[in-house]
């Protein structure tokens, strides 16, 4: 198991066997990203951005504190040095993300794209990533490979965005892909939060399971 994903799984693991947790590694990742972006965050912001209840947010924060990933003050929750280091390491792989409008390559109304840097070898046809997204409650996920300026269907030379010039331009600007990057687009009809968590979950699954780490 990749060390970084193992760390996130440890944080989202159940310290009390009798309790069922409603958050996973993707929620942990998004929490760290939110704290880095905002400087410090309130519980209400986390509730709104993660789609979790107050009790789940309290437990999530408790787990992050137990693993020394954050520190809390009267102003809110901030990243610790360890939390910042872990997030920086993850960002070397989960390099960029963006919201996407509905288009021909997405399977839902709400879409979130995650770019994994130089991990072309880590996917087959994108079926596993789709299945992870569905397990997270999303409608599905689309996986693309970036090669020679084009977004390709895995294991083919088919340009998935050949008729989507505006989407192709948006993805290049927001994701800044290079050869052998992969892009996972999580999609859902009802919730953008679900689409985002699904895409992060599929990305973390890919990072965890590829054989070269």
C-alpha positions as CSV (number, residue, x, y, z in Angstrom):
1,X,0.0,0.0,0.0
2,X,1.3,3.5,-0.9
3,X,2.6,5.2,2.3
4,X,0.5,8.3,1.7
5,X,-2.8,6.5,1.2
6,X,-2.0,4.3,4.2
7,X,-1.6,7.5,6.3
8,X,-5.0,8.8,5.1
9,X,-6.6,5.4,5.8
10,X,-5.2,5.3,9.3
11,X,-6.8,8.7,10.0
12,X,-10.2,7.5,8.7
13,X,-10.0,4.2,10.4
14,X,-12.3,3.3,13.3
15,X,-10.7,3.7,16.7
16,X,-13.9,2.5,18.4
17,X,-15.1,-0.8,16.9
18,X,-18.7,-0.3,17.8
19,X,-19.0,2.9,15.7
20,X,-19.5,3.1,11.9
21,X,-17.7,6.0,10.4
22,X,-19.4,8.1,7.6
23,X,-16.1,9.5,6.2
24,X,-13.2,8.0,4.4
25,X,-9.7,9.0,3.0
26,X,-11.2,11.3,0.4
27,X,-13.0,13.3,3.1
28,X,-9.7,13.5,5.0
29,X,-7.9,14.8,1.9
30,X,-10.5,17.4,1.2
31,X,-10.4,18.5,4.8
32,X,-6.6,19.1,4.6
33,X,-7.0,20.9,1.3
34,X,-9.7,23.2,2.7
35,X,-7.6,24.0,5.8
36,X,-4.6,24.8,3.6
37,X,-6.7,27.0,1.4
38,X,-8.6,28.9,4.1
39,X,-5.8,29.1,6.7
40,X,-8.2,27.9,9.4
41,X,-11.7,26.5,9.1
42,X,-14.8,26.3,11.3
43,X,-16.9,23.2,11.8
44,X,-19.8,24.8,9.9
45,X,-17.6,25.3,6.8
46,X,-16.5,21.6,7.0
47,X,-20.1,20.5,7.3
48,X,-21.1,22.5,4.3
49,X,-18.1,21.5,2.1
50,X,-17.9,17.8,3.0
51,X,-21.6,17.0,3.2
52,X,-21.2,15.4,6.6
53,X,-23.2,15.9,9.8
54,X,-21.9,17.7,12.9
55,X,-21.1,14.4,14.7
56,X,-19.1,13.1,11.8
57,X,-17.1,16.3,11.6
58,X,-16.3,16.2,15.3
59,X,-15.0,12.7,14.9
60,X,-13.0,13.5,11.8
61,X,-11.4,16.5,13.6
62,X,-10.6,14.2,16.6
63,X,-8.9,11.7,14.3
64,X,-6.8,14.4,12.6
65,X,-5.7,15.7,16.0
66,X,-4.8,12.2,17.2
67,X,-2.6,11.8,14.2
68,X,-1.1,15.2,14.8
69,X,-2.3,16.5,11.4
70,X,-4.0,19.6,12.7
71,X,-4.1,21.9,15.7
72,X,-7.1,23.8,17.0
73,X,-7.4,27.3,18.5
74,X,-10.2,29.7,19.3
75,X,-9.9,30.9,15.7
76,X,-10.6,27.5,14.2
77,X,-8.6,24.5,12.9
78,X,-5.2,24.8,11.2
79,X,-2.7,22.5,9.6
80,X,0.2,21.2,11.7
81,X,3.6,20.9,10.2
82,X,3.0,17.2,9.7
83,X,-0.3,17.8,8.1
84,X,1.3,20.3,5.7
85,X,4.1,17.9,4.8
86,X,1.6,15.1,4.1
87,X,-0.5,17.3,1.9
88,X,2.6,18.5,0.0
89,X,3.6,14.9,-0.7
90,X,0.1,14.0,-1.9
91,X,0.1,17.0,-4.2
92,X,3.0,15.6,-6.1
93,X,0.7,12.8,-7.3
94,X,-2.8,14.4,-7.1
95,X,-1.4,17.4,-8.9
96,X,-4.5,19.5,-9.8
97,X,-8.3,19.5,-9.7
98,X,-11.1,21.4,-11.3
99,X,-14.9,21.7,-11.6
100,X,-16.2,20.7,-15.0
101,X,-19.5,21.5,-16.7
102,X,-21.6,18.8,-18.1
103,X,-20.2,17.6,-21.4
104,X,-20.0,14.5,-23.7
105,X,-17.4,12.8,-21.6
106,X,-19.1,13.2,-18.2
107,X,-21.9,11.0,-17.0
108,X,-23.7,13.4,-14.7
109,X,-24.8,17.0,-14.2
110,X,-22.1,17.7,-11.6
111,X,-18.5,16.9,-12.4
112,X,-15.1,17.1,-10.7
113,X,-11.8,16.3,-12.4
114,X,-8.7,15.1,-10.6
115,X,-5.3,14.9,-12.4
116,X,-2.8,12.2,-11.3
117,X,0.7,13.1,-12.4
118,X,2.6,10.5,-14.5
119,X,0.5,7.5,-13.5
120,X,-0.6,6.3,-17.0
121,X,0.8,2.9,-16.1
122,X,-1.5,2.6,-13.1
123,X,-4.7,2.2,-15.0
124,X,-6.2,-0.3,-17.4
125,X,-9.5,0.9,-18.9
126,X,-10.8,3.0,-16.1
127,X,-13.4,0.4,-15.0
128,X,-12.0,0.1,-11.5
129,X,-12.1,3.9,-11.0
130,X,-15.7,4.0,-12.2
131,X,-16.6,1.3,-9.7
132,X,-15.0,3.2,-6.8
133,X,-17.0,6.3,-7.7
134,X,-20.2,4.3,-7.8
135,X,-19.5,2.8,-4.4
136,X,-19.1,6.3,-3.1
137,X,-22.7,7.1,-4.2
138,X,-21.8,8.9,-7.5
139,X,-23.3,8.2,-10.8
140,X,-19.9,7.1,-12.2
141,X,-16.5,8.3,-13.3
142,X,-14.6,8.8,-16.6
143,X,-10.9,8.1,-16.9
144,X,-8.7,9.8,-19.5
145,X,-5.0,9.6,-20.5
146,X,-3.2,12.8,-21.6
147,X,-0.8,12.2,-24.5
148,X,0.7,14.6,-27.1
149,X,-1.8,17.3,-26.4
150,X,-4.9,15.1,-26.4
151,X,-7.2,13.5,-23.8
152,X,-7.4,9.9,-24.8
153,X,-9.6,6.9,-23.8
154,X,-7.3,4.5,-22.0
155,X,-5.7,1.8,-24.1
156,X,-6.6,3.6,-27.3
157,X,-5.7,6.6,-29.5
158,X,-9.2,7.9,-29.5
159,X,-9.4,11.6,-28.7
160,X,-12.3,11.9,-26.3
161,X,-12.5,15.7,-26.7
162,X,-12.3,15.9,-30.4
163,X,-15.6,17.7,-30.6
164,X,-15.3,19.5,-27.2
165,X,-12.9,22.3,-27.9
166,X,-14.0,24.5,-25.0
167,X,-13.8,21.6,-22.5
168,X,-10.4,20.6,-23.8
169,X,-9.1,24.2,-23.4
170,X,-10.6,24.4,-19.9
171,X,-9.0,21.2,-18.8
172,X,-5.6,22.2,-20.2
173,X,-5.8,25.6,-18.4
174,X,-7.0,24.3,-15.1
175,X,-5.2,20.9,-14.8
176,X,-1.9,21.7,-16.7
177,X,-1.5,18.1,-17.9
178,X,1.7,16.6,-19.3
179,X,2.3,13.3,-21.1
180,X,1.3,10.2,-19.2
181,X,-0.9,12.0,-16.7
182,X,-4.4,10.5,-16.0
183,X,-7.6,12.4,-15.4
184,X,-10.4,11.0,-13.4
185,X,-13.8,12.8,-13.7
186,X,-16.3,11.9,-11.0
187,X,-19.9,12.6,-11.9
188,X,-23.3,12.8,-10.2
189,X,-26.7,14.2,-11.1
190,X,-27.7,15.5,-7.7
191,X,-24.6,16.6,-5.8
192,X,-21.3,18.3,-6.7
193,X,-19.9,17.2,-3.3
194,X,-20.6,13.6,-4.1
195,X,-18.9,14.0,-7.5
196,X,-15.8,15.5,-5.9
197,X,-15.5,13.0,-3.2
198,X,-16.0,10.2,-5.7
199,X,-13.2,11.5,-8.0
200,X,-10.8,11.9,-5.0
201,X,-11.7,8.4,-3.8
202,X,-11.0,6.9,-7.3
203,X,-7.7,8.9,-7.4
204,X,-6.6,7.6,-4.0
205,X,-7.6,4.1,-5.0
206,X,-5.4,4.4,-8.1
207,X,-2.5,5.7,-6.1
208,X,-2.8,3.0,-3.5
209,X,-3.1,0.1,-5.9
210,X,-0.6,0.8,-8.6
211,X,2.3,-1.6,-8.6
212,X,5.3,0.7,-9.0
213,X,5.2,2.1,-5.5
